[in-house]
Structure formats: structure tokens, C-alpha cells
Amino acid sequence: MFSRLDFSLSAVVFSLLVLGVCAGCQLIPLGQTAFHESVAFLWQKRANLGFDTYQIRSVDSSYFPHRLLLKSGQGSHIHVYLEGDGKAWLNRKTYAMTPTVPNPVLLEIMLNDPAPAIYLGRPCYFLDEYPVQDSRCSPYWWTFGRFHPDVVSSVKEVLLQLNPEQPEMTLIGHSGGATLAALLAHQLPNIERVITFAGNLDTDRWTRYHGYAPLTGSTNPFGLGPLPDKIAQYHFVAMEDREILPRWIADYAEMQSRATLIPLDDTEHQCCWPTNWWALMNNAKTRDGSQGIPHDW
């Protein structure tokens, strides 16, 4: 059983108070102010939809620096977007000097979302320098420790700073961002839904399959068991994905009480995701219906 999203059509101004001032949050190493430019370009593409404002901000937790994008929208239910792992490693022996995502999957999706939304950069992502200079940003935190409890606590702390009254939220994550969404949903009491795109929901299985080094110090969401029954889950599965296999997502969904699988043909790990997931979700069948994942995946 699951409830459908109830998007309010009443216009409500989305206002958030945050700490700090953004100093040119950018997509390194794409050049100077690429994050700003990417947001501005995508915003211009959909400006006729009538959403009136977005803001790029900097927020520090007691653990790490964060960069984020805030967008107004319809209704009061907030959607929080968590991007994937980015470029953690240059090769199997050399870590990247910055983890920033060169081709963010969720940014355009977030800007097209009719709801008020937060595009929340993971710790040390979207910073202004290359290589990252902040003393809190050791490469450990975007390699082996990318899902460490301190990373989860940092994201949680930022969300509580932004929303001290703890309104209902939907967590939306792609790949490793979905890992964080699942981990956060175990800790935050105000999560109503978790939406994943190619979610890495069993990190141990992922590292073993690809021959990657174990994520020492990180938490595997599969090992935490099911999310609370009150949280509805919708897992979008790229049927052409060879990084996160569809069967792994199905196995995670199988142990949940309110999980729906939404397989998408002709979709890969980084490519061709729909920008209207809310419409697809509302039309989704339960995971016991015809939209299941074949057992040979």
C-alpha cells in the first residue's frame, strides 16, 4: 500500500533562512562559475513555468561545508535532492582532488519540480577551489567514508538548520545520493517519502561486484533493514544500468513495507532520466504488479 503525492495547487512562497554567503559555488574543474552558469541556463529553459526565485547558498555544519540551491514552488511539502558520488576516483589508485559532480543528473530535474526544493550539495562538493583547500575536506570523505555516520550527521544538521520546524519532506537521491537518502530516512522523523534513481542501496554488494575497495567506515543502508512503515518509497530503476544492477534495487525494495519499483527502459545510470518523476510515480503500480524486475537481472 502507498499513498499518492498530494501536490497542493495553492501558491505558497518558499522561504528558508540559512547561514553563510555563497562565494561563487561552481562545478570544478569545469571552470570559474560553472555551477552558477549551469543553474542559470537550466532556469532560463523553464522560466515560463512561473516559479519566481532560486538562491545559491553556503551552509556549514559542525562537520563539513555544504553548498546548496533553494527553489520556491507550489505547496509547503519540501523536496530535498541529493546528487550522486561524482568523481571520487581518477582511477583505482588515485583519488580525485575534488568530488564535485561534472554532469549532475538531478539538477535539471530539481529545477523542473513544481514543489519547493533544496538541491543539497554533499559535504565538500561544489566548493570554490581546485584542489579542495578546506581542512575539513580530506579525500577520505568522498572515497571510503562517503557514507560515514559523520557525513550523514552533517547533511542532517544542515536540513535541521534550514527547517527548524521540521516540515514534512521527500528525500530524492541519485546513485550515492540515494544511499544518503536511505540513511537519513532512518534518522529524521519528518520524512514522508524517499525517491531514488539508480539507488546504491547495498553498497557492499556494489563494491564486491565491481571489485572496488570496501567503503571502510561507511554505513550500508541494506544492513539497517527496512525503513519505518510510515515512509513511502519509490525506486526508479534504469533497466540498462550496469553500475547499479536492477536486481540489487529490487532486493532492497523486497524487504520494505511500502516500496514501489518503477523500471524505466532505455535508461542508463547517468542518462535519459525523466524530468517528471512525480507524474510517473503517481501512475506506478505496486512492486508486486507487472512493473517488477526480472529475476535474471
C-alpha positions as CSV (number, residue, x, y, z in Angstrom):
1,M,0.0,0.0,0.0
2,F,1.2,3.5,-0.7
3,S,-0.4,7.0,-0.9
4,R,-0.1,9.2,-3.9
5,L,1.6,12.5,-3.8
6,D,-0.8,15.3,-3.0
7,F,0.7,18.4,-4.7
8,S,-1.1,21.5,-3.5
9,L,-2.1,23.9,-6.2
10,S,-2.2,26.9,-3.8
11,A,0.7,29.3,-4.3
12,V,2.9,29.4,-1.2
13,V,6.1,31.4,-1.1
14,F,9.0,29.2,-0.1
15,S,11.3,30.9,2.4
16,L,14.3,29.5,4.1
17,L,16.8,31.1,6.5
18,V,20.4,29.8,6.1
19,L,23.8,30.7,7.5
20,G,26.7,32.0,5.4
21,V,27.1,33.6,2.0
22,C,27.9,31.8,-1.3
23,A,31.3,32.7,-2.7
24,G,30.8,31.5,-6.3
25,C,29.7,27.9,-5.9
26,Q,30.9,26.2,-9.0
27,L,31.4,23.0,-10.8
28,I,35.1,22.4,-10.5
29,P,37.0,21.6,-12.7
30,L,34.6,22.8,-15.4
31,G,35.8,26.4,-14.8
32,Q,35.1,29.6,-12.9
33,T,31.4,29.8,-12.1
34,A,30.1,26.8,-13.9
35,F,27.6,25.8,-11.1
36,H,26.0,29.3,-11.3
37,E,26.0,29.2,-15.1
38,S,24.5,25.7,-15.2
39,V,21.7,26.7,-12.9
40,A,21.1,30.0,-14.8
41,F,21.0,28.1,-18.1
42,L,18.6,25.5,-16.9
43,W,16.4,28.1,-15.1
44,Q,16.1,30.1,-18.3
45,K,14.9,27.0,-20.2
46,R,12.0,26.6,-17.9
47,A,11.4,30.2,-16.8
48,N,8.0,30.2,-18.5
49,L,6.7,27.8,-15.9
50,G,6.3,30.6,-13.5
51,F,8.5,29.8,-10.5
52,D,9.9,33.1,-9.4
53,T,13.1,32.5,-7.4
54,Y,16.1,30.4,-6.6
55,Q,19.1,31.1,-4.4
56,I,22.5,29.5,-4.2
57,R,23.8,29.5,-0.6
58,S,26.6,28.2,1.6
59,V,25.9,26.5,4.9
60,D,28.4,25.0,7.3
61,S,27.5,22.2,9.6
62,S,29.7,21.4,12.7
63,Y,31.3,18.7,10.4
64,F,31.7,20.0,6.8
65,P,31.0,22.8,4.4
66,H,28.0,22.5,2.1
67,R,26.7,24.4,-1.0
68,L,23.1,24.3,-1.9
69,L,20.4,25.6,-4.2
70,L,17.0,26.7,-2.9
71,K,14.0,26.9,-5.1
72,S,10.5,28.2,-4.5
73,G,7.4,26.3,-5.7
74,Q,3.8,25.2,-5.1
75,G,2.8,23.8,-1.8
76,S,4.6,23.5,1.5
77,H,6.0,20.0,1.2
78,I,9.7,20.3,0.6
79,H,11.7,18.1,-1.8
80,V,15.4,17.5,-0.9
81,Y,17.7,16.4,-3.8
82,L,20.9,14.6,-3.1
83,E,23.3,14.2,-6.1
84,G,25.4,11.1,-6.8
85,D,29.0,10.4,-5.9
86,G,30.6,12.5,-8.7
87,K,34.2,11.7,-9.5
88,A,35.6,10.2,-6.3
89,W,38.5,8.5,-8.0
90,L,40.5,9.3,-11.1
91,N,41.5,5.6,-11.4
92,R,41.6,2.7,-9.0
93,K,44.6,4.0,-7.2
94,T,44.3,7.8,-7.4
95,Y,41.6,9.8,-5.6
96,A,40.1,12.9,-7.2
97,M,41.2,16.3,-5.8
98,T,37.6,17.4,-5.7
99,P,34.4,15.2,-5.6
100,T,32.2,17.6,-7.5
101,V,29.8,16.1,-9.9
102,P,30.8,17.1,-13.5
103,N,27.4,16.1,-15.0
104,P,24.7,16.3,-12.3
105,V,21.7,14.1,-13.0
106,L,19.3,15.7,-10.6
107,L,19.9,19.4,-11.2
108,E,17.5,19.8,-14.1
109,I,15.0,17.5,-12.6
110,M,15.0,19.6,-9.4
111,L,14.6,22.9,-11.4
112,N,11.5,21.4,-13.2
113,D,10.0,20.1,-9.9
114,P,6.8,22.1,-9.2
115,A,7.4,21.8,-5.4
116,P,9.6,23.9,-3.2
117,A,13.0,22.2,-3.3
118,I,16.5,22.1,-1.9
119,Y,19.4,20.8,-4.0
120,L,21.7,20.0,-1.1
121,G,25.4,19.5,-2.0
122,R,27.1,16.7,-0.2
123,P,30.0,17.6,2.2
124,C,32.8,19.3,0.3
125,Y,31.0,19.2,-3.1
126,F,30.7,22.4,-5.2
127,L,33.4,24.3,-3.4
128,D,35.2,27.2,-5.0
129,E,38.7,25.9,-5.3
130,Y,40.6,23.1,-7.1
131,P,42.0,21.2,-5.4
132,V,39.7,21.5,-2.4
133,Q,41.6,23.5,0.3
134,D,39.2,23.4,3.2
135,S,41.0,21.5,6.0
136,R,37.7,19.6,6.8
137,C,37.7,18.1,3.4
138,S,40.0,15.1,3.3
139,P,39.5,12.8,0.3
140,Y,38.5,10.1,2.7
141,W,35.1,11.8,2.9
142,W,34.3,11.3,-0.8
143,T,36.0,8.0,-1.2
144,F,35.9,5.3,1.6
145,G,34.0,7.5,4.1
146,R,31.4,8.9,1.7
147,F,28.6,7.3,3.7
148,H,30.3,7.6,7.1
149,P,28.0,8.5,10.1
150,D,29.6,11.9,10.2
151,V,28.6,12.6,6.6
152,V,25.0,11.6,7.4
153,S,25.0,13.7,10.5
154,S,26.3,16.7,8.6
155,V,23.5,16.5,6.0
156,K,21.0,16.0,8.7
157,E,22.3,19.0,10.6
158,V,22.0,21.3,7.5
159,L,18.5,20.1,7.0
160,L,17.6,21.0,10.6
161,Q,19.3,24.4,10.2
162,L,17.2,25.1,7.1
163,N,14.0,23.7,8.5
164,P,13.9,24.1,12.3
165,E,10.2,23.4,12.4
166,Q,10.8,20.1,10.6
167,P,8.0,20.2,8.0
168,E,7.3,17.1,6.0
169,M,9.9,16.3,3.4
170,T,10.6,14.0,0.5
171,L,14.2,12.8,0.1
172,I,15.3,12.3,-3.6
173,G,18.7,10.8,-4.4
174,H,20.6,9.5,-7.5
175,S,23.1,6.7,-7.0
176,G,25.2,7.5,-3.9
177,G,22.7,10.3,-3.2
178,A,20.1,7.6,-2.8
179,T,22.4,5.9,-0.3
180,L,22.4,9.0,1.8
181,A,18.6,9.5,1.4
182,A,18.0,6.0,2.8
183,L,20.4,6.5,5.7
184,L,18.9,9.9,6.5
185,A,15.4,8.4,6.4
186,H,16.3,6.2,9.4
187,Q,17.2,9.3,11.4
188,L,14.8,12.1,10.5
189,P,11.3,11.9,11.9
190,N,9.7,14.2,9.3
191,I,10.4,12.1,6.1
192,E,7.3,11.2,4.3
193,R,8.8,9.7,1.1
194,V,12.1,8.5,-0.3
195,I,12.6,8.6,-4.1
196,T,15.6,7.0,-5.6
197,F,17.1,7.0,-9.1
198,A,19.5,4.1,-9.7
199,G,19.9,3.9,-6.0
200,N,23.0,2.4,-4.5
201,L,21.1,0.7,-1.7
202,D,23.5,-2.2,-1.0
203,T,27.0,-0.7,-1.1
204,D,28.8,-3.9,0.0
205,R,27.2,-5.8,-3.0
206,W,28.2,-2.9,-5.3
207,T,31.9,-2.9,-4.2
208,R,32.2,-6.7,-4.4
209,Y,30.6,-6.9,-7.9
210,H,32.9,-4.2,-9.4
211,G,36.0,-5.2,-7.5
212,Y,36.1,-1.8,-5.8
213,A,37.8,-1.3,-2.4
214,P,35.4,-1.7,0.6
215,L,34.0,1.6,1.8
216,T,35.7,1.4,5.2
217,G,33.8,3.4,7.8
218,S,30.7,3.9,5.7
219,T,27.3,2.6,6.5
220,N,25.4,0.2,4.1
221,P,21.7,1.0,4.1
222,F,20.9,-2.6,3.2
223,G,22.3,-3.6,6.6
224,L,20.0,-1.3,8.5
225,G,16.9,-3.2,7.5
226,P,13.5,-1.7,6.5
227,L,12.7,2.0,6.8
228,P,9.8,3.0,9.2
229,D,6.4,1.9,7.8
230,K,5.2,5.4,7.5
231,I,7.7,6.2,4.8
232,A,6.6,5.5,1.2
233,Q,9.4,4.6,-1.2
234,Y,9.6,4.8,-4.9
235,H,12.6,3.4,-6.6
236,F,13.2,4.3,-10.3
237,V,15.3,1.6,-11.9
238,A,17.4,2.1,-15.1
239,M,17.0,-1.2,-16.9
240,E,20.2,-0.6,-19.0
241,D,22.2,0.3,-15.9
242,R,25.4,-1.7,-15.4
243,E,26.8,0.3,-12.5
244,I,23.8,-0.3,-10.1
245,L,22.1,-3.5,-11.3
246,P,18.3,-3.5,-11.2
247,R,18.2,-6.7,-9.2
248,W,20.0,-5.1,-6.3
249,I,17.4,-2.3,-6.0
250,A,14.6,-4.9,-6.2
251,D,16.2,-6.9,-3.4
252,Y,16.3,-3.8,-1.2
253,A,12.6,-3.0,-2.1
254,E,11.6,-6.5,-1.2
255,M,12.4,-6.1,2.5
256,Q,10.4,-2.8,2.7
257,S,6.8,-2.5,3.7
258,R,5.9,0.4,1.4
259,A,8.2,0.2,-1.6
260,T,7.3,0.6,-5.3
261,L,9.6,-0.2,-8.1
262,I,9.4,1.8,-11.3
263,P,11.5,0.3,-14.1
264,L,12.5,2.6,-17.0
265,D,13.5,1.1,-20.3
266,D,16.2,2.8,-22.4
267,T,17.6,4.4,-19.3
268,E,21.2,4.1,-18.1
269,H,23.0,5.1,-14.9
270,Q,23.7,8.7,-16.0
271,C,21.5,9.1,-19.0
272,C,18.0,9.8,-20.0
273,W,16.1,10.1,-16.7
274,P,12.6,11.7,-16.9
275,T,12.2,15.1,-15.5
276,N,8.7,14.5,-14.4
277,W,9.2,11.7,-11.8
278,W,6.1,12.9,-9.8
279,A,3.8,12.0,-12.7
280,L,5.4,8.6,-13.3
281,M,5.2,7.9,-9.5
282,N,1.5,8.7,-9.3
283,N,0.9,6.2,-12.1
284,A,3.1,3.5,-10.7
285,K,1.8,0.1,-9.7
286,T,2.9,-1.7,-6.5
287,R,6.1,-3.7,-6.7
288,D,4.0,-6.9,-6.8
289,G,2.4,-5.9,-10.0
290,S,3.5,-6.0,-13.6
291,Q,6.3,-3.5,-13.1
292,G,8.6,-5.9,-11.3
293,I,12.3,-6.6,-12.1
294,P,13.1,-9.9,-13.9
295,H,14.9,-12.3,-11.6
296,D,17.7,-12.8,-14.0
297,W,18.9,-9.2,-13.6
